[in-house]
């Protein structure tokens, strides 16, 4: 298992959505497993040019990467 590395932070919503898909989860399921509100997961997955977009923190990305592997 790779160690967390903040230098690998990639909050691109397409990447976050791909991790969720690779893990075989829905956005709702991913939010539940990570203990974050569903709304926040939707914000992280919204297009970057959307008003509702919020970049995913590295900890969310890392957890999704671990679930996707």
PDB file of N, H, CA, C and O in Angstrom:
ATOM      1  N   UNK A   1       0.855  -1.175   0.000  1.00  0.00           N
ATOM      2  CA  UNK A   1       0.000   0.000   0.000  1.00  0.00           C
ATOM      3  C   UNK A   1       0.902   1.239   0.000  1.00  0.00           C
ATOM      4  O   UNK A   1       1.774   1.376   0.858  1.00  0.00           O
ATOM      5  N   UNK A   2       0.689   2.140  -0.965  1.00  0.00           N
ATOM      6  H   UNK A   2      -0.019   2.030  -1.662  1.00  0.00           H
ATOM      7  CA  UNK A   2       1.517   3.351  -1.019  1.00  0.00           C
ATOM      8  C   UNK A   2       1.206   4.302   0.137  1.00  0.00           C
ATOM      9  O   UNK A   2       0.072   4.395   0.607  1.00  0.00           O
ATOM     10  N   UNK A   3       2.228   4.986   0.566  1.00  0.00           N
ATOM     11  H   UNK A   3       3.149   4.910   0.184  1.00  0.00           H
ATOM     12  CA  UNK A   3       2.044   5.970   1.623  1.00  0.00           C
ATOM     13  C   UNK A   3       1.411   7.227   1.036  1.00  0.00           C
ATOM     14  O   UNK A   3       1.640   7.541  -0.132  1.00  0.00           O
ATOM     15  N   UNK A   4       0.617   7.950   1.828  1.00  0.00           N
ATOM     16  H   UNK A   4       0.432   7.694   2.777  1.00  0.00           H
ATOM     17  CA  UNK A   4       0.048   9.205   1.347  1.00  0.00           C
ATOM     18  C   UNK A   4       1.155  10.180   0.944  1.00  0.00           C
ATOM     19  O   UNK A   4       2.193  10.263   1.601  1.00  0.00           O
ATOM     20  N   UNK A   5       0.922  10.901  -0.125  1.00  0.00           N
ATOM     21  H   UNK A   5       0.079  10.834  -0.658  1.00  0.00           H
ATOM     22  CA  UNK A   5       1.880  11.886  -0.619  1.00  0.00           C
ATOM     23  C   UNK A   5       1.108  13.073  -1.165  1.00  0.00           C
ATOM     24  O   UNK A   5       0.579  13.020  -2.275  1.00  0.00           O
ATOM     25  N   UNK A   6       1.043  14.132  -0.394  1.00  0.00           N
ATOM     26  H   UNK A   6       1.473  14.175   0.508  1.00  0.00           H
ATOM     27  CA  UNK A   6       0.287  15.338  -0.750  1.00  0.00           C
ATOM     28  C   UNK A   6       0.695  15.884  -2.117  1.00  0.00           C
ATOM     29  O   UNK A   6      -0.103  16.560  -2.766  1.00  0.00           O
ATOM     30  N   UNK A   7       1.908  15.610  -2.563  1.00  0.00           N
ATOM     31  H   UNK A   7       2.556  15.061  -2.035  1.00  0.00           H
ATOM     32  CA  UNK A   7       2.364  16.081  -3.871  1.00  0.00           C
ATOM     33  C   UNK A   7       1.572  15.425  -5.005  1.00  0.00           C
ATOM     34  O   UNK A   7       1.578  15.922  -6.132  1.00  0.00           O
ATOM     35  N   UNK A   8       0.894  14.319  -4.717  1.00  0.00           N
ATOM     36  H   UNK A   8       0.889  13.915  -3.802  1.00  0.00           H
ATOM     37  CA  UNK A   8       0.095  13.611  -5.718  1.00  0.00           C
ATOM     38  C   UNK A   8      -1.355  14.088  -5.752  1.00  0.00           C
ATOM     39  O   UNK A   8      -2.194  13.458  -6.396  1.00  0.00           O
ATOM     40  N   UNK A   9      -1.661  15.186  -5.074  1.00  0.00           N
ATOM     41  H   UNK A   9      -0.980  15.698  -4.551  1.00  0.00           H
ATOM     42  CA  UNK A   9      -3.034  15.679  -5.004  1.00  0.00           C
ATOM     43  C   UNK A   9      -3.542  16.046  -6.392  1.00  0.00           C
ATOM     44  O   UNK A   9      -2.919  16.830  -7.108  1.00  0.00           O
ATOM     45  N   UNK A  10      -4.680  15.468  -6.761  1.00  0.00           N
ATOM     46  H   UNK A  10      -5.186  14.831  -6.179  1.00  0.00           H
ATOM     47  CA  UNK A  10      -5.316  15.730  -8.047  1.00  0.00           C
ATOM     48  C   UNK A  10      -6.815  15.845  -7.815  1.00  0.00           C
ATOM     49  O   UNK A  10      -7.527  14.844  -7.897  1.00  0.00           O
ATOM     50  N   UNK A  11      -7.312  17.063  -7.521  1.00  0.00           N
ATOM     51  H   UNK A  11      -6.733  17.876  -7.454  1.00  0.00           H
ATOM     52  CA  UNK A  11      -8.731  17.221  -7.226  1.00  0.00           C
ATOM     53  C   UNK A  11      -9.620  17.311  -8.472  1.00  0.00           C
ATOM     54  O   UNK A  11     -10.798  17.651  -8.363  1.00  0.00           O
ATOM     55  N   UNK A  12      -9.067  17.011  -9.652  1.00  0.00           N
ATOM     56  H   UNK A  12      -8.110  16.736  -9.740  1.00  0.00           H
ATOM     57  CA  UNK A  12      -9.852  17.052 -10.887  1.00  0.00           C
ATOM     58  C   UNK A  12     -11.110  16.194 -10.718  1.00  0.00           C
ATOM     59  O   UNK A  12     -11.006  15.007 -10.406  1.00  0.00           O
ATOM     60  N   UNK A  13     -12.289  16.775 -10.920  1.00  0.00           N
ATOM     61  H   UNK A  13     -12.373  17.738 -11.174  1.00  0.00           H
ATOM     62  CA  UNK A  13     -13.524  16.014 -10.707  1.00  0.00           C
ATOM     63  C   UNK A  13     -13.616  14.760 -11.581  1.00  0.00           C
ATOM     64  O   UNK A  13     -14.189  13.757 -11.156  1.00  0.00           O
ATOM     65  N   UNK A  14     -13.066  14.802 -12.782  1.00  0.00           N
ATOM     66  H   UNK A  14     -12.600  15.617 -13.128  1.00  0.00           H
ATOM     67  CA  UNK A  14     -13.091  13.607 -13.637  1.00  0.00           C
ATOM     68  C   UNK A  14     -12.274  12.485 -12.996  1.00  0.00           C
ATOM     69  O   UNK A  14     -12.656  11.318 -13.083  1.00  0.00           O
ATOM     70  N   UNK A  15     -11.168  12.823 -12.362  1.00  0.00           N
ATOM     71  H   UNK A  15     -10.858  13.771 -12.293  1.00  0.00           H
ATOM     72  CA  UNK A  15     -10.344  11.825 -11.685  1.00  0.00           C
ATOM     73  C   UNK A  15     -11.084  11.261 -10.474  1.00  0.00           C
ATOM     74  O   UNK A  15     -11.079  10.051 -10.248  1.00  0.00           O
ATOM     75  N   UNK A  16     -11.711  12.127  -9.706  1.00  0.00           N
ATOM     76  H   UNK A  16     -11.715  13.110  -9.889  1.00  0.00           H
ATOM     77  CA  UNK A  16     -12.460  11.684  -8.527  1.00  0.00           C
ATOM     78  C   UNK A  16     -13.595  10.760  -8.964  1.00  0.00           C
ATOM     79  O   UNK A  16     -13.809   9.712  -8.354  1.00  0.00           O
ATOM     80  N   UNK A  17     -14.323  11.139 -10.013  1.00  0.00           N
ATOM     81  H   UNK A  17     -14.150  11.991 -10.509  1.00  0.00           H
ATOM     82  CA  UNK A  17     -15.407  10.281 -10.517  1.00  0.00           C
ATOM     83  C   UNK A  17     -14.865   8.937 -11.005  1.00  0.00           C
ATOM     84  O   UNK A  17     -15.499   7.902 -10.803  1.00  0.00           O
ATOM     85  N   UNK A  18     -13.688   8.953 -11.651  1.00  0.00           N
ATOM     86  H   UNK A  18     -13.173   9.794 -11.816  1.00  0.00           H
ATOM     87  CA  UNK A  18     -13.116   7.697 -12.145  1.00  0.00           C
ATOM     88  C   UNK A  18     -12.724   6.780 -10.984  1.00  0.00           C
ATOM     89  O   UNK A  18     -12.861   5.561 -11.086  1.00  0.00           O
ATOM     90  N   UNK A  19     -12.243   7.351  -9.896  1.00  0.00           N
ATOM     91  H   UNK A  19     -12.131   8.341  -9.813  1.00  0.00           H
ATOM     92  CA  UNK A  19     -11.901   6.538  -8.724  1.00  0.00           C
ATOM     93  C   UNK A  19     -13.147   5.882  -8.142  1.00  0.00           C
ATOM     94  O   UNK A  19     -13.128   4.709  -7.770  1.00  0.00           O
ATOM     95  N   UNK A  20     -14.222   6.645  -8.067  1.00  0.00           N
ATOM     96  H   UNK A  20     -14.238   7.599  -8.369  1.00  0.00           H
ATOM     97  CA  UNK A  20     -15.483   6.108  -7.543  1.00  0.00           C
ATOM     98  C   UNK A  20     -15.966   4.968  -8.434  1.00  0.00           C
ATOM     99  O   UNK A  20     -16.405   3.929  -7.941  1.00  0.00           O
ATOM    100  N   UNK A  21     -15.884   5.167  -9.744  1.00  0.00           N
ATOM    101  H   UNK A  21     -15.528   6.011 -10.145  1.00  0.00           H
ATOM    102  CA  UNK A  21     -16.305   4.136 -10.692  1.00  0.00           C
ATOM    103  C   UNK A  21     -15.424   2.894 -10.576  1.00  0.00           C
ATOM    104  O   UNK A  21     -15.934   1.774 -10.547  1.00  0.00           O
ATOM    105  N   UNK A  22     -14.104   3.083 -10.509  1.00  0.00           N
ATOM    106  H   UNK A  22     -13.689   3.993 -10.532  1.00  0.00           H
ATOM    107  CA  UNK A  22     -13.177   1.951 -10.380  1.00  0.00           C
ATOM    108  C   UNK A  22     -13.422   1.158  -9.101  1.00  0.00           C
ATOM    109  O   UNK A  22     -13.216  -0.055  -9.061  1.00  0.00           O
ATOM    110  N   UNK A  23     -13.863   1.854  -8.058  1.00  0.00           N
ATOM    111  H   UNK A  23     -14.031   2.839  -8.090  1.00  0.00           H
ATOM    112  CA  UNK A  23     -14.160   1.186  -6.785  1.00  0.00           C
ATOM    113  C   UNK A  23     -15.502   0.461  -6.834  1.00  0.00           C
ATOM    114  O   UNK A  23     -15.849  -0.276  -5.910  1.00  0.00           O
ATOM    115  N   UNK A  24     -16.263   0.672  -7.923  1.00  0.00           N
ATOM    116  H   UNK A  24     -15.982   1.270  -8.674  1.00  0.00           H
ATOM    117  CA  UNK A  24     -17.562   0.018  -8.049  1.00  0.00           C
ATOM    118  C   UNK A  24     -18.618   0.613  -7.146  1.00  0.00           C
ATOM    119  O   UNK A  24     -19.531  -0.077  -6.692  1.00  0.00           O
ATOM    120  N   UNK A  25     -18.483   1.902  -6.893  1.00  0.00           N
ATOM    121  H   UNK A  25     -17.741   2.462  -7.262  1.00  0.00           H
ATOM    122  CA  UNK A  25     -19.394   2.581  -5.972  1.00  0.00           C
ATOM    123  C   UNK A  25     -20.198   3.668  -6.679  1.00  0.00           C
ATOM    124  O   UNK A  25     -19.840   4.125  -7.764  1.00  0.00           O
ATOM    125  N   UNK A  26     -21.268   4.058  -6.050  1.00  0.00           N
ATOM    126  H   UNK A  26     -21.559   3.686  -5.169  1.00  0.00           H
ATOM    127  CA  UNK A  26     -21.988   5.263  -6.454  1.00  0.00           C
ATOM    128  C   UNK A  26     -21.399   6.423  -5.653  1.00  0.00           C
ATOM    129  O   UNK A  26     -20.654   6.204  -4.698  1.00  0.00           O
ATOM    130  N   UNK A  27     -21.725   7.631  -6.032  1.00  0.00           N
ATOM    131  H   UNK A  27     -22.330   7.809  -6.808  1.00  0.00           H
ATOM    132  CA  UNK A  27     -21.271   8.778  -5.231  1.00  0.00           C
ATOM    133  C   UNK A  27     -21.834   8.669  -3.823  1.00  0.00           C
ATOM    134  O   UNK A  27     -21.145   8.976  -2.850  1.00  0.00           O
ATOM    135  N   UNK A  28     -23.062   8.241  -3.715  1.00  0.00           N
ATOM    136  H   UNK A  28     -23.622   7.992  -4.506  1.00  0.00           H
ATOM    137  CA  UNK A  28     -23.696   8.072  -2.396  1.00  0.00           C
ATOM    138  C   UNK A  28     -22.954   7.021  -1.577  1.00  0.00           C
ATOM    139  O   UNK A  28     -22.663   7.235  -0.401  1.00  0.00           O
ATOM    140  N   UNK A  29     -22.649   5.887  -2.202  1.00  0.00           N
ATOM    141  H   UNK A  29     -22.885   5.713  -3.158  1.00  0.00           H
ATOM    142  CA  UNK A  29     -21.937   4.818  -1.500  1.00  0.00           C
ATOM    143  C   UNK A  29     -20.545   5.241  -1.073  1.00  0.00           C
ATOM    144  O   UNK A  29     -20.102   4.915   0.028  1.00  0.00           O
ATOM    145  N   UNK A  30     -19.849   5.971  -1.947  1.00  0.00           N
ATOM    146  H   UNK A  30     -20.208   6.236  -2.842  1.00  0.00           H
ATOM    147  CA  UNK A  30     -18.508   6.458  -1.611  1.00  0.00           C
ATOM    148  C   UNK A  30     -18.577   7.422  -0.430  1.00  0.00           C
ATOM    149  O   UNK A  30     -17.765   7.345   0.492  1.00  0.00           O
ATOM    150  N   UNK A  31     -19.542   8.320  -0.466  1.00  0.00           N
ATOM    151  H   UNK A  31     -20.201   8.382  -1.215  1.00  0.00           H
ATOM    152  CA  UNK A  31     -19.698   9.281   0.633  1.00  0.00           C
ATOM    153  C   UNK A  31     -19.948   8.547   1.946  1.00  0.00           C
ATOM    154  O   UNK A  31     -19.365   8.882   2.977  1.00  0.00           O
ATOM    155  N   UNK A  32     -20.814   7.552   1.897  1.00  0.00           N
ATOM    156  H   UNK A  32     -21.288   7.280   1.059  1.00  0.00           H
ATOM    157  CA  UNK A  32     -21.139   6.796   3.106  1.00  0.00           C
ATOM    158  C   UNK A  32     -19.890   6.088   3.655  1.00  0.00           C
ATOM    159  O   UNK A  32     -19.613   6.154   4.853  1.00  0.00           O
ATOM    160  N   UNK A  33     -19.140   5.411   2.775  1.00  0.00           N
ATOM    161  H   UNK A  33     -19.365   5.357   1.802  1.00  0.00           H
ATOM    162  CA  UNK A  33     -17.938   4.702   3.233  1.00  0.00           C
ATOM    163  C   UNK A  33     -16.883   5.647   3.807  1.00  0.00           C
ATOM    164  O   UNK A  33     -16.183   5.299   4.758  1.00  0.00           O
ATOM    165  N   UNK A  34     -16.771   6.845   3.225  1.00  0.00           N
ATOM    166  H   UNK A  34     -17.339   7.128   2.453  1.00  0.00           H
ATOM    167  CA  UNK A  34     -15.761   7.798   3.695  1.00  0.00           C
ATOM    168  C   UNK A  34     -16.242   8.650   4.860  1.00  0.00           C
ATOM    169  O   UNK A  34     -15.449   9.350   5.489  1.00  0.00           O
ATOM    170  N   UNK A  35     -17.532   8.592   5.147  1.00  0.00           N
ATOM    171  H   UNK A  35     -18.176   8.023   4.635  1.00  0.00           H
ATOM    172  CA  UNK A  35     -18.067   9.372   6.262  1.00  0.00           C
ATOM    173  C   UNK A  35     -18.181  10.855   5.957  1.00  0.00           C
ATOM    174  O   UNK A  35     -18.060  11.693   6.850  1.00  0.00           O
ATOM    175  N   UNK A  36     -18.414  11.174   4.683  1.00  0.00           N
ATOM    176  H   UNK A  36     -18.512  10.492   3.957  1.00  0.00           H
ATOM    177  CA  UNK A  36     -18.612  12.574   4.302  1.00  0.00           C
ATOM    178  C   UNK A  36     -20.045  12.734   3.817  1.00  0.00           C
ATOM    179  O   UNK A  36     -20.644  11.770   3.339  1.00  0.00           O
ATOM    180  N   UNK A  37     -20.600  13.925   3.931  1.00  0.00           N
ATOM    181  H   UNK A  37     -20.113  14.707   4.319  1.00  0.00           H
ATOM    182  CA  UNK A  37     -21.969  14.134   3.455  1.00  0.00           C
ATOM    183  C   UNK A  37     -22.078  13.876   1.942  1.00  0.00           C
ATOM    184  O   UNK A  37     -21.167  14.196   1.177  1.00  0.00           O
ATOM    185  N   UNK A  38     -23.199  13.299   1.537  1.00  0.00           N
ATOM    186  H   UNK A  38     -23.939  13.040   2.158  1.00  0.00           H
ATOM    187  CA  UNK A  38     -23.428  13.044   0.113  1.00  0.00           C
ATOM    188  C   UNK A  38     -23.308  14.330  -0.700  1.00  0.00           C
ATOM    189  O   UNK A  38     -22.757  14.324  -1.801  1.00  0.00           O
ATOM    190  N   UNK A  39     -23.812  15.404  -0.168  1.00  0.00           N
ATOM    191  H   UNK A  39     -24.259  15.408   0.726  1.00  0.00           H
ATOM    192  CA  UNK A  39     -23.755  16.684  -0.878  1.00  0.00           C
ATOM    193  C   UNK A  39     -22.307  17.083  -1.157  1.00  0.00           C
ATOM    194  O   UNK A  39     -21.992  17.582  -2.237  1.00  0.00           O
ATOM    195  N   UNK A  40     -21.435  16.861  -0.185  1.00  0.00           N
ATOM    196  H   UNK A  40     -21.691  16.456   0.693  1.00  0.00           H
ATOM    197  CA  UNK A  40     -20.031  17.224  -0.380  1.00  0.00           C
ATOM    198  C   UNK A  40     -19.409  16.384  -1.485  1.00  0.00           C
ATOM    199  O   UNK A  40     -18.625  16.890  -2.287  1.00  0.00           O
ATOM    200  N   UNK A  41     -19.757  15.097  -1.529  1.00  0.00           N
ATOM    201  H   UNK A  41     -20.394  14.686  -0.877  1.00  0.00           H
ATOM    202  CA  UNK A  41     -19.235  14.242  -2.597  1.00  0.00           C
ATOM    203  C   UNK A  41     -19.732  14.735  -3.948  1.00  0.00           C
ATOM    204  O   UNK A  41     -18.987  14.723  -4.928  1.00  0.00           O
ATOM    205  N   UNK A  42     -20.983  15.167  -4.004  1.00  0.00           N
ATOM    206  H   UNK A  42     -21.588  15.176  -3.208  1.00  0.00           H
ATOM    207  CA  UNK A  42     -21.506  15.723  -5.270  1.00  0.00           C
ATOM    208  C   UNK A  42     -20.733  16.978  -5.652  1.00  0.00           C
ATOM    209  O   UNK A  42     -20.456  17.192  -6.832  1.00  0.00           O
ATOM    210  N   UNK A  43     -20.383  17.805  -4.688  1.00  0.00           N
ATOM    211  H   UNK A  43     -20.608  17.631  -3.729  1.00  0.00           H
ATOM    212  CA  UNK A  43     -19.592  19.015  -4.963  1.00  0.00           C
ATOM    213  C   UNK A  43     -18.224  18.643  -5.542  1.00  0.00           C
ATOM    214  O   UNK A  43     -17.738  19.292  -6.468  1.00  0.00           O
ATOM    215  N   UNK A  44     -17.612  17.597  -4.991  1.00  0.00           N
ATOM    216  H   UNK A  44     -18.007  17.070  -4.239  1.00  0.00           H
ATOM    217  CA  UNK A  44     -16.290  17.171  -5.454  1.00  0.00           C
ATOM    218  C   UNK A  44     -16.350  16.602  -6.875  1.00  0.00           C
ATOM    219  O   UNK A  44     -15.368  16.664  -7.615  1.00  0.00           O
ATOM    220  N   UNK A  45     -17.490  16.055  -7.246  1.00  0.00           N
ATOM    221  H   UNK A  45     -18.287  16.004  -6.645  1.00  0.00           H
ATOM    222  CA  UNK A  45     -17.649  15.417  -8.559  1.00  0.00           C
ATOM    223  C   UNK A  45     -18.262  16.336  -9.608  1.00  0.00           C
ATOM    224  O   UNK A  45     -18.318  15.976 -10.784  1.00  0.00           O
ATOM    225  N   UNK A  46     -18.714  17.498  -9.209  1.00  0.00           N
ATOM    226  H   UNK A  46     -18.669  17.791  -8.254  1.00  0.00           H
ATOM    227  CA  UNK A  46     -19.320  18.447 -10.152  1.00  0.00           C
ATOM    228  C   UNK A  46     -18.255  18.967 -11.117  1.00  0.00           C
ATOM    229  O   UNK A  46     -17.079  19.030 -10.758  1.00  0.00           O
ATOM    230  N   UNK A  47     -18.650  19.340 -12.332  1.00  0.00           N
ATOM    231  H   UNK A  47     -19.605  19.290 -12.623  1.00  0.00           H
ATOM    232  CA  UNK A  47     -17.663  19.917 -13.260  1.00  0.00           C
ATOM    233  C   UNK A  47     -16.940  21.102 -12.624  1.00  0.00           C
ATOM    234  O   UNK A  47     -17.538  21.880 -11.881  1.00  0.00           O
ATOM    235  N   UNK A  48     -15.662  21.228 -12.920  1.00  0.00           N
ATOM    236  H   UNK A  48     -15.176  20.595 -13.523  1.00  0.00           H
ATOM    237  CA  UNK A  48     -14.829  22.266 -12.294  1.00  0.00           C
ATOM    238  C   UNK A  48     -15.333  23.670 -12.582  1.00  0.00           C
ATOM    239  O   UNK A  48     -15.059  24.588 -11.809  1.00  0.00           O
ATOM    240  N   UNK A  49     -16.064  23.859 -13.677  1.00  0.00           N
ATOM    241  H   UNK A  49     -16.286  23.113 -14.304  1.00  0.00           H
ATOM    242  CA  UNK A  49     -16.566  25.199 -13.994  1.00  0.00           C
ATOM    243  C   UNK A  49     -17.961  25.453 -13.410  1.00  0.00           C
ATOM    244  O   UNK A  49     -18.556  26.502 -13.657  1.00  0.00           O
ATOM    245  N   UNK A  50     -18.477  24.499 -12.641  1.00  0.00           N
ATOM    246  H   UNK A  50     -17.993  23.647 -12.440  1.00  0.00           H
ATOM    247  CA  UNK A  50     -19.778  24.628 -12.004  1.00  0.00           C
ATOM    248  C   UNK A  50     -19.672  25.474 -10.736  1.00  0.00           C
ATOM    249  O   UNK A  50     -18.649  25.456 -10.052  1.00  0.00           O
ATOM    250  N   UNK A  51     -20.730  26.208 -10.434  1.00  0.00           N
ATOM    251  H   UNK A  51     -21.561  26.223 -10.990  1.00  0.00           H
ATOM    252  CA  UNK A  51     -20.746  27.003  -9.198  1.00  0.00           C
ATOM    253  C   UNK A  51     -20.688  26.126  -7.957  1.00  0.00           C
ATOM    254  O   UNK A  51     -20.204  26.561  -6.912  1.00  0.00           O
ATOM    255  N   UNK A  52     -21.175  24.900  -8.065  1.00  0.00           N
ATOM    256  H   UNK A  52     -21.568  24.548  -8.914  1.00  0.00           H
ATOM    257  CA  UNK A  52     -21.211  24.031  -6.890  1.00  0.00           C
ATOM    258  C   UNK A  52     -19.911  23.241  -6.681  1.00  0.00           C
ATOM    259  O   UNK A  52     -19.759  22.572  -5.659  1.00  0.00           O
ATOM    260  N   UNK A  53     -18.980  23.309  -7.629  1.00  0.00           N
ATOM    261  H   UNK A  53     -19.103  23.852  -8.460  1.00  0.00           H
ATOM    262  CA  UNK A  53     -17.731  22.544  -7.510  1.00  0.00           C
ATOM    263  C   UNK A  53     -16.920  22.971  -6.294  1.00  0.00           C
ATOM    264  O   UNK A  53     -16.739  24.159  -6.028  1.00  0.00           O
ATOM    265  N   UNK A  54     -16.439  21.975  -5.567  1.00  0.00           N
ATOM    266  H   UNK A  54     -16.586  21.009  -5.783  1.00  0.00           H
ATOM    267  CA  UNK A  54     -15.502  22.180  -4.466  1.00  0.00           C
ATOM    268  C   UNK A  54     -14.404  21.139  -4.634  1.00  0.00           C
ATOM    269  O   UNK A  54     -14.708  19.950  -4.727  1.00  0.00           O
ATOM    270  N   UNK A  55     -13.134  21.544  -4.677  1.00  0.00           N
ATOM    271  H   UNK A  55     -12.886  22.510  -4.602  1.00  0.00           H
ATOM    272  CA  UNK A  55     -12.067  20.556  -4.853  1.00  0.00           C
ATOM    273  C   UNK A  55     -12.035  19.551  -3.701  1.00  0.00           C
ATOM    274  O   UNK A  55     -12.185  19.916  -2.535  1.00  0.00           O
ATOM    275  N   UNK A  56     -11.842  18.313  -4.044  1.00  0.00           N
ATOM    276  H   UNK A  56     -11.720  18.016  -4.992  1.00  0.00           H
ATOM    277  CA  UNK A  56     -11.749  17.264  -3.026  1.00  0.00           C
ATOM    278  C   UNK A  56     -10.428  17.410  -2.282  1.00  0.00           C
ATOM    279  O   UNK A  56      -9.385  17.577  -2.915  1.00  0.00           O
ATOM    280  N   UNK A  57     -10.448  17.351  -0.963  1.00  0.00           N
ATOM    281  H   UNK A  57     -11.295  17.215  -0.449  1.00  0.00           H
ATOM    282  CA  UNK A  57      -9.191  17.363  -0.214  1.00  0.00           C
ATOM    283  C   UNK A  57      -8.397  16.083  -0.515  1.00  0.00           C
ATOM    284  O   UNK A  57      -8.962  15.070  -0.928  1.00  0.00           O
ATOM    285  N   UNK A  58      -7.104  16.148  -0.304  1.00  0.00           N
ATOM    286  H   UNK A  58      -6.645  16.971   0.032  1.00  0.00           H
ATOM    287  CA  UNK A  58      -6.251  14.998  -0.613  1.00  0.00           C
ATOM    288  C   UNK A  58      -6.692  13.756   0.148  1.00  0.00           C
ATOM    289  O   UNK A  58      -6.612  12.653  -0.394  1.00  0.00           O
ATOM    290  N   UNK A  59      -7.145  13.895   1.360  1.00  0.00           N
ATOM    291  H   UNK A  59      -7.210  14.790   1.800  1.00  0.00           H
ATOM    292  CA  UNK A  59      -7.532  12.723   2.151  1.00  0.00           C
ATOM    293  C   UNK A  59      -8.690  11.975   1.478  1.00  0.00           C
ATOM    294  O   UNK A  59      -8.738  10.746   1.532  1.00  0.00           O
ATOM    295  N   UNK A  60      -9.605  12.688   0.857  1.00  0.00           N
ATOM    296  H   UNK A  60      -9.566  13.686   0.814  1.00  0.00           H
ATOM    297  CA  UNK A  60     -10.714  12.047   0.137  1.00  0.00           C
ATOM    298  C   UNK A  60     -10.157  11.323  -1.088  1.00  0.00           C
ATOM    299  O   UNK A  60     -10.509  10.172  -1.344  1.00  0.00           O
ATOM    300  N   UNK A  61      -9.303  11.987  -1.830  1.00  0.00           N
ATOM    301  H   UNK A  61      -9.017  12.923  -1.621  1.00  0.00           H
ATOM    302  CA  UNK A  61      -8.690  11.369  -3.009  1.00  0.00           C
ATOM    303  C   UNK A  61      -7.948  10.094  -2.605  1.00  0.00           C
ATOM    304  O   UNK A  61      -8.129   9.052  -3.236  1.00  0.00           O
ATOM    305  N   UNK A  62      -7.131  10.162  -1.581  1.00  0.00           N
ATOM    306  H   UNK A  62      -6.984  11.008  -1.069  1.00  0.00           H
ATOM    307  CA  UNK A  62      -6.333   9.016  -1.150  1.00  0.00           C
ATOM    308  C   UNK A  62      -7.233   7.851  -0.736  1.00  0.00           C
ATOM    309  O   UNK A  62      -6.983   6.705  -1.109  1.00  0.00           O
ATOM    310  N   UNK A  63      -8.264   8.144   0.024  1.00  0.00           N
ATOM    311  H   UNK A  63      -8.468   9.075   0.327  1.00  0.00           H
ATOM    312  CA  UNK A  63      -9.179   7.081   0.459  1.00  0.00           C
ATOM    313  C   UNK A  63      -9.850   6.435  -0.748  1.00  0.00           C
ATOM    314  O   UNK A  63      -9.995   5.213  -0.793  1.00  0.00           O
ATOM    315  N   UNK A  64     -10.263   7.243  -1.729  1.00  0.00           N
ATOM    316  H   UNK A  64     -10.145   8.235  -1.693  1.00  0.00           H
ATOM    317  CA  UNK A  64     -10.871   6.692  -2.934  1.00  0.00           C
ATOM    318  C   UNK A  64      -9.870   5.854  -3.736  1.00  0.00           C
ATOM    319  O   UNK A  64     -10.228   4.822  -4.302  1.00  0.00           O
ATOM    320  N   UNK A  65      -8.633   6.300  -3.778  1.00  0.00           N
ATOM    321  H   UNK A  65      -8.342   7.138  -3.318  1.00  0.00           H
ATOM    322  CA  UNK A  65      -7.606   5.514  -4.465  1.00  0.00           C
ATOM    323  C   UNK A  65      -7.432   4.149  -3.806  1.00  0.00           C
ATOM    324  O   UNK A  65      -7.262   3.146  -4.499  1.00  0.00           O
ATOM    325  N   UNK A  66      -7.472   4.100  -2.488  1.00  0.00           N
ATOM    326  H   UNK A  66      -7.610   4.915  -1.925  1.00  0.00           H
ATOM    327  CA  UNK A  66      -7.318   2.840  -1.775  1.00  0.00           C
ATOM    328  C   UNK A  66      -8.526   1.933  -2.042  1.00  0.00           C
ATOM    329  O   UNK A  66      -8.365   0.720  -2.175  1.00  0.00           O
ATOM    330  N   UNK A  67      -9.719   2.502  -2.122  1.00  0.00           N
ATOM    331  H   UNK A  67      -9.849   3.487  -2.014  1.00  0.00           H
ATOM    332  CA  UNK A  67     -10.903   1.721  -2.421  1.00  0.00           C
ATOM    333  C   UNK A  67     -10.892   1.211  -3.863  1.00  0.00           C
ATOM    334  O   UNK A  67     -11.409   0.131  -4.145  1.00  0.00           O
ATOM    335  N   UNK A  68     -10.307   1.982  -4.764  1.00  0.00           N
ATOM    336  H   UNK A  68      -9.887   2.860  -4.535  1.00  0.00           H
ATOM    337  CA  UNK A  68     -10.285   1.633  -6.187  1.00  0.00           C
ATOM    338  C   UNK A  68      -9.265   0.543  -6.502  1.00  0.00           C
ATOM    339  O   UNK A  68      -9.379  -0.140  -7.519  1.00  0.00           O
ATOM    340  N   UNK A  69      -8.274   0.381  -5.637  1.00  0.00           N
ATOM    341  H   UNK A  69      -8.182   0.936  -4.810  1.00  0.00           H
ATOM    342  CA  UNK A  69      -7.237  -0.637  -5.903  1.00  0.00           C
ATOM    343  C   UNK A  69      -7.659  -2.018  -5.500  1.00  0.00           C
ATOM    344  O   UNK A  69      -6.895  -2.969  -5.663  1.00  0.00           O
TER     345      UNK A  69
END
